[in-house]
């Protein structure tokens, strides 16, 4: 696993406890947007939807 991906997941676990499905989706979109910000801009646009 990429170190920045692991860091993003660790940040999510601190901020949003995984209780609701919506929280999981929001966390996944956040992680995707964080990773996309490093490279793929299309991924960032898709994660914001």
OpenMM code with the backbone's topology and positions (N, CA, C; nanometers):
from openmm import Vec3, app, unit

residues = "UNK UNK UNK UNK UNK UNK UNK UNK UNK UNK UNK UNK UNK UNK UNK UNK UNK UNK UNK UNK UNK UNK UNK UNK UNK UNK UNK UNK UNK UNK UNK UNK UNK UNK UNK UNK UNK UNK UNK UNK UNK UNK UNK UNK UNK UNK UNK UNK UNK".split()
positions = [
    Vec3(0.0849, -0.1192, 0.0000),
    Vec3(0.0000, 0.0000, 0.0000),
    Vec3(0.0888, 0.1247, 0.0000),
    Vec3(0.0452, 0.2254, -0.0723),
    Vec3(0.1215, 0.3486, -0.0776),
    Vec3(0.1196, 0.4186, 0.0577),
    Vec3(0.2296, 0.4838, 0.0908),
    Vec3(0.2383, 0.5502, 0.2211),
    Vec3(0.1368, 0.6631, 0.2320),
    Vec3(0.1153, 0.7376, 0.1227),
    Vec3(0.0183, 0.8477, 0.1306),
    Vec3(-0.1231, 0.7951, 0.1410),
    Vec3(-0.1488, 0.6778, 0.0801),
    Vec3(-0.2809, 0.6164, 0.0924),
    Vec3(-0.3047, 0.5730, 0.2374),
    Vec3(-0.2044, 0.5120, 0.2969),
    Vec3(-0.2140, 0.4691, 0.4371),
    Vec3(-0.2352, 0.5912, 0.5276),
    Vec3(-0.1649, 0.6998, 0.4980),
    Vec3(-0.1783, 0.8221, 0.5784),
    Vec3(-0.3198, 0.8778, 0.5676),
    Vec3(-0.3748, 0.8783, 0.4469),
    Vec3(-0.5113, 0.9282, 0.4262),
    Vec3(-0.6118, 0.8425, 0.5021),
    Vec3(-0.5928, 0.7105, 0.4985),
    Vec3(-0.6831, 0.6195, 0.5695),
    Vec3(-0.6723, 0.6411, 0.7203),
    Vec3(-0.5511, 0.6616, 0.7698),
    Vec3(-0.5328, 0.6870, 0.9129),
    Vec3(-0.6028, 0.8160, 0.9545),
    Vec3(-0.5946, 0.9199, 0.8678),
    Vec3(-0.6611, 1.0466, 0.8980),
    Vec3(-0.8116, 1.0273, 0.9032),
    Vec3(-0.8635, 0.9489, 0.8096),
    Vec3(-1.0076, 0.9223, 0.8057),
    Vec3(-1.0519, 0.8505, 0.9321),
    Vec3(-0.9750, 0.7523, 0.9763),
    Vec3(-1.0138, 0.6763, 1.0955),
    Vec3(-1.0193, 0.7655, 1.2185),
    Vec3(-0.9349, 0.8685, 1.2219),
    Vec3(-0.9356, 0.9604, 1.3357),
    Vec3(-1.0567, 1.0530, 1.3303),
    Vec3(-1.0931, 1.0976, 1.2105),
    Vec3(-1.1996, 1.1970, 1.1952),
    Vec3(-1.3378, 1.1330, 1.1907),
    Vec3(-1.3514, 1.0241, 1.1143),
    Vec3(-1.4843, 0.9658, 1.0925),
    Vec3(-1.4880, 0.8188, 1.1309),
    Vec3(-1.5483, 0.7863, 1.2458),
    Vec3(-1.5671, 0.6454, 1.2807),
    Vec3(-1.6630, 0.5783, 1.1828),
    Vec3(-1.6318, 0.4548, 1.1447),
    Vec3(-1.7123, 0.3868, 1.0430),
    Vec3(-1.8372, 0.3258, 1.1054),
    Vec3(-1.9421, 0.4068, 1.1178),
    Vec3(-2.0680, 0.3596, 1.1732),
    Vec3(-2.1738, 0.3468, 1.0646),
    Vec3(-2.1840, 0.4501, 0.9813),
    Vec3(-2.2883, 0.4521, 0.8790),
    Vec3(-2.2290, 0.4261, 0.7412),
    Vec3(-2.3061, 0.3622, 0.6518),
    Vec3(-2.2608, 0.3418, 0.5142),
    Vec3(-2.2229, 0.4740, 0.4486),
    Vec3(-2.2978, 0.5800, 0.4784),
    Vec3(-2.2669, 0.7106, 0.4189),
    Vec3(-2.1292, 0.7587, 0.4637),
    Vec3(-2.0930, 0.7280, 0.5867),
    Vec3(-1.9609, 0.7668, 0.6361),
    Vec3(-1.8516, 0.6922, 0.5602),
    Vec3(-1.8767, 0.5646, 0.5312),
    Vec3(-1.7796, 0.4856, 0.4539),
    Vec3(-1.7641, 0.5427, 0.3137),
    Vec3(-1.8761, 0.5780, 0.2513),
    Vec3(-1.8722, 0.6338, 0.1160),
    Vec3(-1.7982, 0.7669, 0.1162),
    Vec3(-1.8299, 0.8507, 0.2149),
    Vec3(-1.7656, 0.9812, 0.2252),
    Vec3(-1.6153, 0.9631, 0.2453),
    Vec3(-1.5773, 0.8676, 0.3284),
    Vec3(-1.4361, 0.8416, 0.3542),
    Vec3(-1.3660, 0.7931, 0.2277),
    Vec3(-1.4322, 0.7038, 0.1548),
    Vec3(-1.3739, 0.6515, 0.0310),
    Vec3(-1.3542, 0.7632, -0.0705),
    Vec3(-1.4526, 0.8505, -0.0824),
    Vec3(-1.4414, 0.9624, -0.1765),
    Vec3(-1.3297, 1.0562, -0.1344),
    Vec3(-1.3170, 1.0769, -0.0034),
    Vec3(-1.2112, 1.1637, 0.0476),
    Vec3(-1.0739, 1.1060, 0.0133),
    Vec3(-1.0576, 0.9766, 0.0367),
    Vec3(-0.9302, 0.9109, 0.0065),
    Vec3(-0.8993, 0.9191, -0.1426),
    Vec3(-1.0003, 0.8934, -0.2255),
    Vec3(-0.9806, 0.9006, -0.3699),
    Vec3(-0.9419, 1.0418, -0.4119),
    Vec3(-1.0061, 1.1412, -0.3542),
    Vec3(-0.9758, 1.2795, -0.3904),
    Vec3(-0.8352, 1.3174, -0.3447),
    Vec3(-0.7941, 1.2682, -0.2268),
    Vec3(-0.6596, 1.2959, -0.1775),
    Vec3(-0.5551, 1.2360, -0.2715),
    Vec3(-0.5782, 1.1117, -0.3139),
    Vec3(-0.4845, 1.0458, -0.4045),
    Vec3(-0.4871, 1.1128, -0.5412),
    Vec3(-0.6052, 1.1545, -0.5842),
    Vec3(-0.6199, 1.2158, -0.7154),
    Vec3(-0.5509, 1.3519, -0.7197),
    Vec3(-0.5488, 1.4224, -0.6068),
    Vec3(-0.4853, 1.5534, -0.6022),
    Vec3(-0.3364, 1.5451, -0.6343),
    Vec3(-0.2776, 1.4291, -0.6100),
    Vec3(-0.1356, 1.4102, -0.6388),
    Vec3(-0.1126, 1.3963, -0.7892),
    Vec3(-0.2099, 1.3344, -0.8589),
    Vec3(-0.1888, 1.3113, -1.0016),
    Vec3(-0.3108, 1.3363, -1.0876),
    Vec3(-0.4055, 1.2434, -1.0869),
    Vec3(-0.5166, 1.2454, -1.1816),
    Vec3(-0.6255, 1.3442, -1.1417),
    Vec3(-0.6425, 1.4493, -1.2205),
    Vec3(-0.7442, 1.5504, -1.1906),
    Vec3(-0.8844, 1.4985, -1.2210),
    Vec3(-0.8977, 1.4088, -1.3168),
    Vec3(-1.0284, 1.3513, -1.3478),
    Vec3(-1.0818, 1.2733, -1.2284),
    Vec3(-0.9948, 1.2063, -1.1569),
    Vec3(-1.0348, 1.1317, -1.0385),
    Vec3(-1.0851, 1.2255, -0.9297),
    Vec3(-1.0207, 1.3421, -0.9172),
    Vec3(-1.0627, 1.4388, -0.8157),
    Vec3(-1.2015, 1.4918, -0.8481),
    Vec3(-1.2266, 1.5197, -0.9756),
    Vec3(-1.3576, 1.5704, -1.0161),
    Vec3(-1.4652, 1.4657, -0.9901),
    Vec3(-1.4329, 1.3402, -1.0157),
    Vec3(-1.5299, 1.2333, -0.9936),
    Vec3(-1.5568, 1.2112, -0.8461),
    Vec3(-1.4557, 1.2311, -0.7622),
    Vec3(-1.4716, 1.2071, -0.6188),
    Vec3(-1.5576, 1.3145, -0.5530),
    Vec3(-1.5644, 1.4313, -0.6145),
    Vec3(-1.6422, 1.5408, -0.5564),
    Vec3(-1.7910, 1.5274, -0.5824),
    Vec3(-1.8298, 1.4398, -0.6725),
    Vec3(-1.9715, 1.4263, -0.7082),
    Vec3(-2.0489, 1.3685, -0.5911),
] * unit.nanometer
topology = app.Topology()
chain = topology.addChain("A")
for resn in residues:
    res = topology.addResidue(resn, chain)
    for name in ("N", "CA", "C"):
        topology.addAtom(name, app.Element.getBySymbol(name[0]), res)
